[in-house]
Amino acid sequence: MTNSALPITAADIDAAARVIAPYAVRTPLLPSPALDALTGGRIFIKPEVLQRTGSFKFRGAFNKLSSIPQADRSKGVVAFSSGNHAQGVAAAARILGMKATIVMPADAPASKVARTRGYGAEVVLYDRDKEDREAIAKKIAGDSGATVVPPYDDVFVMAGQGTVGREIAEDMAALAVVPDIVSAQASGGGLIGGIATAVKARFSDAQIIVAEPAGFHDHELSLKAGKPVAHGNSGRTICDALMAQQPGDITFAVNRHLLAGAVSATDQEVMEAMAFAFRDLKLIVEPGGAVALAALLKGKIDARGKTVVIVLSGGNVDAELYAKVIS
């Protein structure tokens, strides 16, 4: 399948970049001598922890909300999220003067719930073990006429997330450096799919590797099966942002063609990566934002002699948990 036949294209990401440019942070591409020495490669970090609301999610949320016709904006938006998408949608809605209602799990990190409310959104809590968040969101939308803003399985959301990859490609080209590997975390697959679309449009030989929490490896299973497959894990992971049961239909339509493979990291390995980021990179990274870094540090991404870009996708972590991790 040609890239032009996929649900999103590099042109869609270019359009999203123009929409979000006045509001989103263009995060830097940082070299890391410490990671170079540890891995034997040339490692760059894309720190979306520095993005507005503390994660890449603002990009896709703002692009999606901007696509809503003016006549429908007064009805507001509704989203479902464990935290980062929630904050992205809430912040974008405030900028655009729209009401936002966010359906969040009752066990979401308290800091994420508080910050979502801080952006002016109404938060509706639910039991993730007993209730269906999408059903709750759809009922709210049906009653109010609000537009549902999915966390990943939407072309506008995915194109917005793809601006991360567009910036990586542009900065690599400016350095006259060709990336061998680009790796980022995935829940539903919107970020990694958007990155893959943008990076491979400029560097067709680059390998895009998805990183997942151990036991929540639905992308790995789906890539092997050639169709979306659920991981079936009913437990928990410290990576609360990465607990989607299976890839989205739209996202997997992209990822099955553009991803080179999948890696995973245990909760312990993720915590070690968070501590490394604090100690050596001077960056605060949440568990769900550190999985690709954890895989790199454990040698699951072979960086020796290669140029590798690692995306740190979010930095929203409760202070109590973070204090335990870094100590």
DRENFINU-136582 format. One record per atom (N, C-alpha, C, O, CB): z, y, x. Coordinates in steps of 0.001 Angstrom, whole numbers, plus 500000, padded with zeros to 6 digits. Each point is the difference from the previous one (the first is absolute). Glycine has a CB too. Layout:
N
ZYX;...
***
This chain:
327
500000498805500851;500000501195499149;500000501240500883;500788500086500942;500441498683497214;497906502185501555;499983501240500750;501154500880499559;500477499890498870;497031499958501393;502948501038500641;501115500869499668;499696500884498793;500904500347499240;499759499627503160;498056500395497419;499630500866498883;500160499299498654;500044500657498960;498365500520502548;501679497485498507;500165499245498753;501466499758499656;500298499427498952;497511499486501491;503113501514500425;501427499823499762;500514501075499048;499324501006499787;500942497958502491;500938500835497139;500526500959499025;500150501426500514;499825500950499236;501340497155499771;499157502063502282;500045501338500579;499157500025501265;499757498965500621;502543501439498417;497258500788501334;499187500188501195;500620501089500871;500941500681499591;496978498593499162;501542500876502444;500460501069500886;499767501362499361;500762500936500244;498756497625501753;499446501558497194;499725501271499322;501105500342499005;500355501169499845;497185498430500428;503010499385499049;501116500234499076;501224500507500767;500732500868499523;498394497326498935;501079501257502717;501136500416500825;499767501404500544;500943500786500090;499520496816500526;498317502724499742;499673501367500428;500319500989498881;500566501065500246;497619498053501278;501448500521497247;500275500865498849;501502500164499792;500474501102499722;497373498163499214;502898499645501197;501454500063499863;500612500894501075;500936500754499732;499058496946499269;499478502211502202;500516500828501098;499865501484499673;500890500791500311;498503497405501327;499506502175497740;499813501413499626;500996500416498918;500494501128500005;497065498699500585;502730499265498489;500929500313498911;501419500198500518;500681500946499602;497880497745498829;501884500432502446;501405500031500424;500256500920501185;501157500289500308;499040497404498857;498761502772501506;500150500760501240;500966501181499887;500790500207500921;496903499112499632;502284501457498377;500916501150499944;501470499623499811;500879500849500149;497238500438498925;502155497457500601;501360499614499622;500596498904500873;501205500014500251;498212500633497453;499797498426502755;500512498875500799;500106500390501470;499274500871500478;499709497500497897;501920500980502324;500140500190501441;498968499130500706;499869498813499700;502609501710500074;496794500068501162;499141499181500857;500888499489501131;500269500714500965;497591500618498458;502589497425500444;500943499470500980;499288499709501322;498819499655500002;502572499360498139;499315501121502974;499363499822501305;499775498534500349;500532499102499348;500531503013501377;498153497665500297;499834498667500585;500699500045501348;499562500699500913;498205498844497881;503320499710501325;500874500131501156;499828498843500990;500066498837499603;501550502398498953;498167499068502719;500018498934501008;501434499535500214;500945500732499707;496997500218501421;502217497837499380;501341499478500235;500053499243501325;499710498805500042;500671501037497476;499987500844503559;500145499315501295;500979498832499935;499811498989500677;499670503167500452;501574497983498049;500985498912499890;499354498746499430;500245498899500492;501591502783499194;497338498475499278;499322498845499410;498892499487500914;499748498796500044;500783502081497671;498813500006503004;498990499571500976;500629499038501012;499450498939500298;499301503251499420;502406498205500796;500671499193501023;500455498655499444;499943498988500699;500801503114500425;499701497881497635;500489498758499405;498880499034499633;500179498785500081;501754502490499060;496915499255500457;498944499156499445;498817499759500927;499225499067499790;501463501776498034;499170499990503197;498835499872500871;498735500569499387;498901499759500501;502143498232500458;499102502761497964;498859500637499350;500137501503500020;500912500545500622;498806497462497927;499363502669500761;500090501442499815;500307500220498526;499155499773499135;499207500751502783;502868499923497808;500497500030498628;500120501444499501;500519500876500692;500724496965499713;498267502373498385;500161501278499324;500773499775498697;499862498966499345;497981501925501681;502966500096498623;500797499959498778;499489501063499034;499787501149500386;502234498003500891;497783500457497462;499662500943498931;501256500154499142;500279499134499171;497219500213500823;503272501742500186;501318500114499363;499951500661498625;500230501203499874;500747498917502393;498723499085496703;500016500527498642;501423500278499511;500195500491498889;497690498259500658;503099500935501283;501375500415499713;500099501519499983;500940500550499424;499939497343501633;498168502793499564;499986501463500048;499221500614498836;499909501222499881;500276498632502599;499258499293496668;499215500479498866;500905500632498950;501199499725499959;497086498495500472;501148502610498738;500729500577498871;500617498863499171;499323499005499738;499114503022500207;502784498092499653;500831499001499298;500389498817500887;500646499068499523;498226501597498365;500751499352503387;500454498962500917;499192498729500029;500425499018500607;501739501910499044;496655499060499697;499142498818500089;498566500365499643;499727501079499473;502221497435499956;497139500560500869;498577500182499720;499697500145498519;498922500465499628;500603498237502407;501413500906497120;499736499924498562;499619501341499371;499320500029498974;502269498084500956;498839502984500669;499644501307499445;498487500186499961;499475500628499081;502684500309501778;497144498524500125;498546500174500087;499298499453498758;499239500712499346;500920499141503151;500098498895497189;499345499371498858;500444500582498680;499199500148499077;500616497798502249;501474502391498581;500515500566498754;499354501343499705;499595500261498867;502570498550501497;497736502039500647;499418501326499764;498516499892499660;499503500719499133;502175500290502440;497624498098499105;498571499840499698;499801499497498575;499097500456499299;500443499076503126;501297499535497147;499887499473498634;500323501067498961;499242500185499048;501365497546501805;500503502969499319;500378501016499017;498969501122499929;499770500569498932;502633498886501477;496980500862500717;498976501045500021;498751499584499242;499219500852499576;501667499914502612;498918497927497636;498816499506499292;500171500032498477;499027499820499268;500489498728502702;501709501680497550;500262500007498563;499418501271499388;500272501095500491;501836497531499833;497100501251498618;499412501187499364;501073501006499565;501093499613499586;496993498965499636;501593502696500876;500956501053499645;500557499797498593;501182500250499764;497599501329501747;500385497970497554;500423499841498608;501100498960499837;500756500039499029;496962500622500276;502374498399501652;500984498920499904;501256500255500831;500980499264499881;497134499183499721;501866502580501228;501125500199500920;501286500390499290;501089499691500484;497276500975501240;501531499999497152;501204500419499281;500781498812499441;501177500131499662;497668502002499766;500503496708500475;500660498801499484;500825499303501079;500809499121499704;497332500607498647;501650500666502883;500783499446501090;499477498689500549;498937499517499609;502970501605499397;498867498314501912;499646498731500633;501206499083500003;501141500459499934;497136500679501502;501471497572498639;501061499011500122;499613499020501090;498843499589500091;501797500657497470;500332499376503272;499743499071501101;501141499011500094;501074500221499439;497606501520501806;501085497158499472;501052499010500239;500032499719501488;498964499774500626;500765499188497064;501484501054502876;500115499921501453;501440499756500402;500931500371499284;497102501152500972;502143497841500913;501342499825500543;500457501224500778;501160500077500405;498432497473499709;499506503413500101;500483501208500665;498976500921500620;499994501192499689;501937497503500713;497195500801500470;499092500890500717;498884500534499107;499693501192500039;500826497551502040;498875500390497124;498991500454499046;500651500922498965;499402500978499552;499260496889500786;502566501798499299;500740500831499049;500116501429500514;499726500955499273;501557497030499956;499121502151502020;500168501332500585;498662500706500171;499905501210499795;502144497986501381;496918500054499198;498683500590500161;499470500562498699;499475501113499957;500092497308501890;500577500790497079;499531500449498684;500833501187499526;499453500976499485;499783496682499956;502076502265500727;500872501089499557;499673501302500715;499935501059499376;501854497275500139;498005501586501801;499686501204500768;498638500564499629;499841501213499865;501567497924501994;497611499985497978;498659500453499621;500015500642498617;499344501016499772;499648497168501638;501764501214497669;500084500544498645;500637501386500010;499567500892499269;500597496779499812;500853502507501739;500642501315500065;499031501057500521;499966501117499482;502250497770500890;497008500774500634;499025500943500549;498966500384498952;499598501160499903;500743497859502374;499232499989496937;498939500218499022;500525500434498630;499223500178499061;499440498130502160;502647501859498669;500574500468498750;499965498985498877;499822500362498837;499513501868501854;500836496481499653;499944498929499018;501352499309499879;500757499928500968;496809499750499527;502733499818498318;501216499216499801;499793498596500538;498936499410499811;501664501951498158;500414498099502702;499909498637500545;501179499162499540;501149500438500057;497613500428501943;500944497927497546;501027499007499665;499782498802500907;498890499476500085;501271501304497485;500888498788503106;499860498915500974;500904498840499615;501203500180499812;498227501473502001;499993497162498070;500739498776499710;500379499360501338;499130499598500773;499642500053496996;502531500258502496;500488499506501290;500998498869499799;500756500015499028;498891502255501980;500372496740499899;500987498928499887;501413500537500201;500224500897500812;498070497458500005;502642501096498448;501385500461500079;500600499775501375;500958500674500378;499285498852497206;499190499512503185;500525499729501341;499200500694501094;500140499656501174;500676498161497988;498348503152500479;499273500772501002;501000500781500849;501072500357499512;496899499822498968;501693500094502792;500910500799500824;500390501298499297;499149500720499477;499816498295502581;502325501267497940;500508501169499284;499361501288500478;499786500922499212;502348497883500462;497563501264501610;499396501221500537;498610500232499415;499604501143499769;501706498551502345;497951499222497647;498657500143499440;500070500460498544;499194500821499563;499963497389501997;501808501256497695;500173500424498609;500395501474499958;499471500773499201;501203496881500123;500259502726501544;500478501381500012;498886500969500373;499868501066499399;502414498115501199;496921500444500393;498921500909500418;498920500101498929;499409501063499810;501050498360502586;499281499473496902;499013500036498915;500443500980498922;499211500816499523;500142496795500948;501912502299499154;500541500955499028;499989501418500569;499798500972499272;501647497213499754;498771501918502268;500013501311500643;498661500724499933;499946501229500041;501803497900501457;497167500098498397;498678500614499839;499711500379498548;498919500498499686;500292498176502271;501759501088497166;499857500425498615;499552498921499035;499767500285498825;499733501900502076;500372496579499570;499536498918499124;501148499412499175;501154500011500428;497033499472501230;501485500010497171;500946499219499218;499920498558500485;498904499451500112;500878502096497867;501355497831502310;500044498629500503;500508499064498911;501051500239499405;499337500601502940;498861498097497399;500396498953499066;500272498740500814;499087499471500634;499535501539497456;502607498505501906;500376498835500798;499785498709499209;500148499976498778;501535501425502465;497964497521499477;499798498700499361;500510498888500904;500218500210501193;497782500681497570;502188497941500672;500446498808500733;498762499246500474;499275499423499190;502881500409499441;497600500173502683;498762499402500512;499947498483499827;498927499405500090;500966502451501543;501266497512498117;500024498552499792;499724499608498545;499597498870499725;502021500965502160;498597501090497194;499908499659498581;498966500812499235;499581499589498918;502783499780501206;497215501772500409;499110500890499265;498688500219500742;499930499850501220;502065501266497787;496980499236500249;498662500236500539;499775501502500120;499889500700498994;499243497144499987;500802502645502250;499896501447500215;498692500571499456;499975501111499470;501451498635502559;497490499490498105;498721500490499491;500019500116498487;499441500943499441;499407498023502510;501789500087497387;500090500054498539;500808501216499561;499652500669499027;500175496825500858;501251502784500838;500821501167499678;499184501282500174;500025500886499146;502056497871501571;497199501328500400;499187501194500267;498899500171498966;499731501118499560;500757498635502870;498875499153497179;498916500080499022;500522500436498629;499314500718499272;499450497492501984;502446501358498394;500576500425498714;500286501503500024;499732500712499032;501287496992500634;499528502759501451;500275501435500118;498698500785499889;499933501017499309;502082498517502144;496948499982499235;498705500667499951;499408499963498597;499414500980499539;500218498414502852;500524499460496929;499470499877498647;500672500948499026;499356500539499101;500123497100501387;501824502562499695;500755500879499105;499731501479500269;500018500820499081;501734497424500785;497998502090501404;499894501416500388;498583500474500292;499731501201500017;502526498572500894;496830499271499319;498648500378500410;499875500272501484;498954500447500470;500733500488497291;501393498791502986;499983500232501452;499013499064500691;499671498931499486;502727501815500416;497143499671501258;499107499182500812;500813499106500924;500887500479500706;497334501299499185;501483496923500109;500675499067500908;499399500149501397;498780499998500163;501690498375497931;500389501753502901;499567500127501395;500452498741500740;501157499916500411;498980502650499525;498971496451500243;500391498747500662;500358500239501465;499522500960500604;498987497763497830;502325500415502142;500385500188501404;498901499650500997;500029500468501137;502278499057498166;496716499649500282;498964499619500960;498670499626499372;498956500309500575;502852498929500869;498184500114497411;498758499437499473;499202501035499202;499808499868498791;501296497885501129;498440503278500792;499285501119499394;499138500632501087;500460500191501126;501395500229497155;496901499904501390;499084500485501041;500410501362500548;499807500261501187;498369498457497717;502388502161500257;500424501313500491;501235499883500884;500100500666501030;498948500394496913;501887498092501651;501178499754500825;499588499399501343;500457500443501054;500943499224496874;497750499343502025;499573499307501216;499231500936500941;500185499955501216;499713497899497481;499242502992500732;499251500950500824;500944500991500666;499804500371501158;498208499387497329;503013500670500781;500977500898500593;500731499354501163;500183500623501046;500078500472496750;500157497656502026;500662499291501106;499045499812501185;500417499972501158;501062498841497176;497250501062501348;499013499811501060;499867501173500943;499433499860501084;499382498685497376;501703502626501145;499945501143500910;500843499758501250;499782500643501027;499849500868497010;501329497569501886;500736499598501213;499013499426501018;500010500378501171;502095499143497471;497048499567500897;499008499388500885;498953500996500466;499542499928501141;500827497920497695;499248503078500299;499027501027500380;500526500844501157;499269500301500943;499873499754496698;502133500322502276;500595500783501079;500096499179501286;499763500521501090;501531500803497212;499047497410501573;500044499125501181;498624499961500663;499889500169501214;501944498432497732;497126501177500260;498640499910500544;499581501307500644;499407499997501079;500018498316497181;500873502797501099;499632501300500563;500722500270501320;499396500487500956;500193500356496726;501699498839502362;500774500258501214;499603499056501131;499981500401501164;501908500409497417;497797497944501086;499503499076501018;498679500499500579;499801499976501214;501344498115497618;497965502356500306;498705500500500448;500173501240500883;499286500161500990;499646498924496918;502011501787501735;500240501206500795;500511499665501397;499748500729500960;500736500513496934;500241497640502203;500505499542501298;498978499161500767;500239499603501140;502052500429497896;496561499703500321;498970499115500571;500575498613500271;499692499372501014;499159502617500020;501990497545498042;500636498689500096;499583499161498799;499962500493498873;502006500478502402;497719497758498970;499607499091498928;501185499090499668;500482499286500880;497075500784499858;502921499938498022;501106499116499644;499539498549499864;498989499713499358;502118502203499476;499645497185501775;499722498570499831;500682499456498753;499437499174499282;500339500583503201;501454500717497266;500800499512498880;500691501182499324;500517500896500667;499836496871500486;499650502222497528;500812500934499220;500817499160499035;499456499149499297;498839502760500905;503015498329499761;500858499191499131;500934500879499183;500547500988500491;499330497134501155;500291501491497092;500918500694499099;500593499008499021;499479498899499818;499212503236500409;502393498261499150;500687499179499011;499206499952498698;499105500814499769;503104499773501276;498139498439498106;499399499949498670;500993499474498981;500774499080500265;496976500575500764;502204500954497803;500636499464498811;498878499538499086;499700498808499941;502357502714500270;497320499408499076;498843499651499176;498679500080500733;498994499468499529;502273501339498552;498722499863503087;498799500008500824;499180501268499996;498921500029500594;501050497626498997;500508503413499750;499223501229499950;499894500711501327;498928500485500360;501765499723497320;500412499862503060;499981500676501298;499108499269500988;499122500612500609;503184500234498964;497903497856500595;499226499261500997;498525499962499624;499141500033500881;502877498580499647;497673501318498172;498605500012499572;499333501337500242;498843500060500418;501729498251497884;500163502768501433;499458501322500268;499793500229501482;498982500555500413;502133500278497543;499858498740502852;499873500120501453;498797499211500493;499207500502500797;503277499798499412;497379498463499317;498884499153500430;498662500646499672;499081499982500819;502345497992498849;498462502597499136;498751500631499585;499645501159500915;498853500129500429;501601499195497213;500528501521502658;499735501186500815;499766499657501466;499070500520500617;502317500797497802;499445497816502142;499885499684501433;498708499246500287;499299500313500962;503203499610499222;497183499093498992;498821499192500274;498697500750499714;498934499584500453;502420498396499015;498727503123499783;498805500827499810;499577500651501309;498819500275500212;501857500151497415;500303499819503258;499692500631501288;500062498999501146;499224500101500950;501679502053498174;500010496882500799;500158498997501061;499857498623499359;500995499375499633;500540502148501747;497258498018498492;499724498791499216;500610498742500604;500241499028499283;497662502041499973;502353498932502055;500548498805500644;501528499973500023;500595499020500450;497356500909500936;502677501121498139;501464500032499997;500549498914499086;499472499766498913;500496502704501557;501087496873499973;500679498994499180;501127500670499225;500851500667500587;498573497498501067;500580501659497042;501055500561499159;500924498855499599;499573499042499355;498911502836499779;502776498227501251;500962498921499780;501108500483499071;500617501039500238;498869497983502036;500754500221496679;501038500343499037;501324499371500424;500032498865500477;498250501300497677;502806500579501669;501335499511500365;500860499907498746;499997500905499166;499813500119503144;500934497860497562;500802499743498803;501371499441500384;500157499432501080;497739500148497594;503092500579500449;501293499363500249;499861498475499913;499251499492499165;501951502541499909;499506497252501769;499971498536499958;500410499510498618;500997500455499439;499521499434503025;498701499174496992;500268499458498682;499381500786498868;499948499525498866;502119499610502056;497459502070499376;499335500852499013;498554500246500462;499485501116499937;502736500001499413;497153497804501111;498708500062500700;498830499715499059;499160499146500282;501992500141501822;498803501433496783;498947499755499016;498611500350500519;499016499391499578;502651501046498651;498233500533502681;498677500313500552;499495498868500894;498825499635499961;501730502814499940;500355497007500904;499602498873500844;499520498830499138;498962499400500278;502692501325501484;499105498962497199;499622498900499105;498689500307499284;499160499118499826;503265500310499860;497405501814499904;498809500387499251;498763500000500889;498924499592499563;502506501784498921;498713499074502748;498859499981500923;499535498570500247;498799499745500099;502034502361500990;500107496965499010;499649498598500208;499337499404498757;499086499183500106;502822500604501508;498562500630497210;499483499444498750;498721500683499533;499243499438499209;503082499985500179;497435501798501106;498823500750499571;500156500648498636;499020500442499402;499637498012501943;502583501602498159;500290500633498713;501472500414500002;500783499473500790;497426499145498002;502181502322500331;501399500416499980;500929498834499656;499814499319498991;499452502983500353;501730497483501504;500961498918499814;501406500583500108;500265500807500892;498110497467500049;502518501333498175;501387500463500047;500777499244501068;499765498814500231;500133501772497329;501028500107503085;500830499318500999;501068499137499346;500476499047500616;499113502832500966;500797498430497192;500936499158499254;501442500106500424;500833499213499550;497315499288500139;502172502453501166;501369500145500480;500793500855499023;499655501157499760;499579498609502634;501814499675497050;500826500742499044;501232500606500658;500857500571499326;498336497913498874;500889501389503109;501151500526500723;499844501466500337;499273500731499327;501106497018501596;500304502673500116;500003501394500416;499639500108501477;500136499040500758;501594501495497497;497819500620502129;499777500334501398;500528501397500228;500049500809499073;497918497688501087;502426501793501058;500443501346500333;498879501011499778;500247501194499829;501363497853501842;497157500456498336;498820500859499809;499747500196498504;499047499452499448;499945499734502740;501867501596497166;499945500130498547;498677500576499513;499614499778498852;502844500514501155;496844500443500852;498730500620499601;498836499019500007;498905500344499557;501941501796501353;499370496644499583;498889499058500202;500197498702499217;499769498915500534;499879502065501735;500771499122496493;500340498797499242;499032499691498860;500353499247499093;501995501200501493;496451500109499436;499000499641498986;499735498498500073;499962499423501087;498976502887499045;500880497062498711;499800498550499971;498651499585500567;499891498950500632;501588500954497387;497482500915501761;498671499647500509;499171501264500159;500333501036499426;499782496694499467;498807502196501881;499145501177500180;499377500435498677;499853499198499078;499668500077503273;500117501992497570;499300500492498824;498571499485499963;499452499598501027;501989502438498981;497962497976498821;498616499543499872;499039500934500735;499108499541500714;501460499425497071;499615502348502040;499121500969500665;500243499980501505;499052499985500786;500931501461497146;501278498556502465;500295500028501432;499495498737500699;499465500072501106;502547501349498423;498157497428499829;499565498766500661;498481499890500060;499458499356500899;502635499543498321;497221501723499831;498537500012500056;499514500670501284;498927499677500510;500977500376496975;500888500874503029;499703500644501283;500534499158501150;499281499706500954;500789502554497949;501194497357500995;500682499374501131;499453498620500370;500033499621501170;501970501642498154;497505497995499711;499466498674500326;498787500097500919;499696499060500733;501142500090497068;498465501994502159;498801500180500828;500276500730501308;499266499816500971;499412500207496946;502372500806502125;500182500877501155;501164499634500912;500040500448501146;498983501301497472;501928497444500900;501148499673500840;499687498826500929;499299499058499633;502234501790498569;499012499244503013;499773498948500992;501071498931499969;499795498902500518;499063502764500891;502283498635497990;501072499020499976;501303500621499553;500053501174499634;498813497574502174;502195500443498224;501316500427499521;501079499509500951;499880498935500605;499303501035497013;501873500826502501;501182499619500771;501218500291499135;499913500742499021;498942499736503221;502273498938498123;501227500261499241;501173500129500962;499919499597501161;499173499146496840;501990501822501500;501207500175500801;501221499754499127;500009500350498820;498822501313502682;502188497739499075;501244499735499288;500802501285499845;499728500997500668;500301496653500222;500955502316498229;500869501160499827;500685500365501317;500133501180500324;500232498181497270;500063499646503153;500653500281501281;499036500685500963;500379500949500687;501123497068498975;497268501511500390;499007500617500877;499683501429499564;499777500878500834;499260496856499623;500946502488498236;499762501348499477;501137500935500398;499757501138500401;498952497896497666;502524500494501824;501138500837500388;499963500325501491;500333501114500403;501025497864497754;498239500056502656;499866500257501434;498923501048500263;500146500831500895;500601496822499594;498178502308498736;498939500989500150;500480501389499587;499668500992500649;498630497217498938;502480501862499338;500568501287499577;500887500583501100;499952501198500282;499974498051497311;500880499891503022;500874500452501075;499175500453501208;500339500988500651;501462497438498547;497124500855501095;499102500402501093;499390501369499716;499945500860500879;499548496723499605;500051502609498284;499382501283499637;501000501143500162;499637501083500460;498833497732497924;502772500950501243;501048501010500155;500265500280501476;500083501154500420;500948498111497410;499099499680502938;500411500126501390;498870500495500906;500217500878500835;501422497298498760;497162501268500246;498919500266500951;498908500932499478;499360500705500779;501111497076500147;499317502223497756;498965500876499441;500591501271499400;499282500958499713;499328497027499826;502717502011500274;500698501139499392;499506500269498584;499858501153499591;500455499830502683;499426497944496984;499514500093498635;500862499158499073;500394498887500348;497280501515500497;502618500131497974;500733499257498974;498980499275499133;499153500634499370;502777501041500632;498150496993499966;499050499184499244;500768499110499036;500981499366500389;497362500669501524;501225499910496842;500627499120499026;499525498560500227;498995499790500679;501160502115497647;500544497106501120;499593498607500217;498540499732499645;499270499399500788;503071499954498761;497234501086499275;498632499743499570;498958500736500811;498810499705499889;502081499921497874;499532501328503050;499058500729500850;499901499470501403;499205500495500800;501271501456497854;500337497028501664;500127499542501384;499475498592500246;500177499472501098;501773501995499065;497417497914498862;499616498591500143;498904499819501054;500066499068500802;500555500556496795;498387501245502410;498935499881501002;500561500202501405;499606499306500937;498709501514497382;502602500130501821;500641500218501299;500796498769500406;499973499597501163;500148502874498388;500586496932499499;500769498790500302;499094498876500480;500325499294500955;501365501376497334;497170499167501043;499053498955500400;499461500260501393;499827499069500787;499557500580496822;500349501610502699;499523500354501336;501055499668501056;499692499386501022;498888502441497986;502655498579500741;501071499789500977;500269498518500245;500432499625501090;500575502539498195;498742496987499713;500234498566500147;498748499259500485;499994498769500040;501725501386498149;497240500565502174;498796499365500538;499123499346498959;499086499253500348;502172500389501695;498998500621496680;499172499411498951;498663500724499865;499037499452499464;503042499851499340;497874501920501684;498751500730500184;499738500027501498;500757500618500749;499572500816497140;498612497908502554;499708499890501421;499363501299500492;498825500264499741;500883497229500047;501077503310500921;499544501319500435;499573500054501456;499502501028500459;502003499916497858;498680497968502413;499735500062501438;498543500376500267;499070499342499535;502719498935500865;498043502801500364;498665500461500364;499242500660498865;498799500244500124;501165497957501521;500713502096497239;499328500548498819;500580501356499606;501113500360500385;498419497309498835;499688503060500012;500475501246499411;500394499716498558;499191499534499198;499327501875502324;502746498883498165;500565499623498699;500632501220499341;500693500786500646;499724496859500170;499331502498497889;500645501050499204;500942499331498998;499600499108499252;498393502458501012;503260498882499735;501009499491499084;500408501126499052;500390501081500442;500438497236501281;499083501427496985;500387500991498997;501458499783499598;500373498920499539;497242501216499619;503200500894501020;501369500010499485;499926500701498651;499923501227499939;501172498796502406;498927499201496574;499559500522498712;501047500771499211;499647500700499051;498828497419500916;502812501779500394;501008500734499258;501324500074500730;500311499162500847;498566500139497082;501902501723501727;501284500200500663;501142500251499044;500999500611500379;497761500271501523;501110498650496846;501035500234498994;500973498822499963;499733498977499371;498659502422499272;502720498761502030;500975498917500111;501384500563499741;500316501106500438;498234497648501217;502278500488497631;501372500433499737;500771500130501312;499849499181500907;500094499697496831;500879502154502348;500739500280501231;500923498842500379;500128499670501179;499762502772498286;500754496940499541;500938498908500286;499281498811500631;500465499445500995;500972501302497089;497431498864501337;499219498897500569;499487500367501385;500053499194500929;499282500074496764;500176501942502430;499424500419501283;501057500000501106;499721499601501131;498593501797497635;502886499047500906;501066500008500985;500310498594500493;500256499797501187;500680502245497740;499042496984500161;500239498600500400;498890499497500906;500245499309500989;500979500286496866;497535500770501785;498841499507500763;500021500519501430;499840499229500946;498828500665496940;501526501395502273;499885500579501353;501231499754500849;499975500227501209;498542501508497853;502578497797500308;501203499708500788;500055498526500399;500944499576500667;500264502274498143;
***
